[in-house]
Amino acid sequence: MWGFTEVENLCVRELENLSLPPVERIRIYQQFKLDKVLLLEPFAQLTIRTEPISLEEGQSLDLETCLRIAKARELYRVSGSGPKPSVTGLQNSSFIRHFFNLDSFAL
């Protein structure tokens, strides 16, 4: 609203340095409508981790985000029989960008 871009950038840099769980990072970035591209890593982490999001994690996110995460996990697990990409590989793939609609900036 006020256009404090430098302050927002400083906040984002500080958030990126914090060791936050992926769900918490997604919740914060969505709440404050930060650059969607920053969500590549947490979405990739949730897609490849072995356990599904918990009830508590799901309650902190909106329904659409929870459903997208569940669908991405399902597709990731059934896609091909070859080795699965790492978090970094998934971040760099178009799958996460396209699936979570991370090409635009504001959430």
Order of alpha helices (4+ residues) and beta strands (2+ residues): alpha-alpha-alpha-alpha-alpha-alpha-alpha
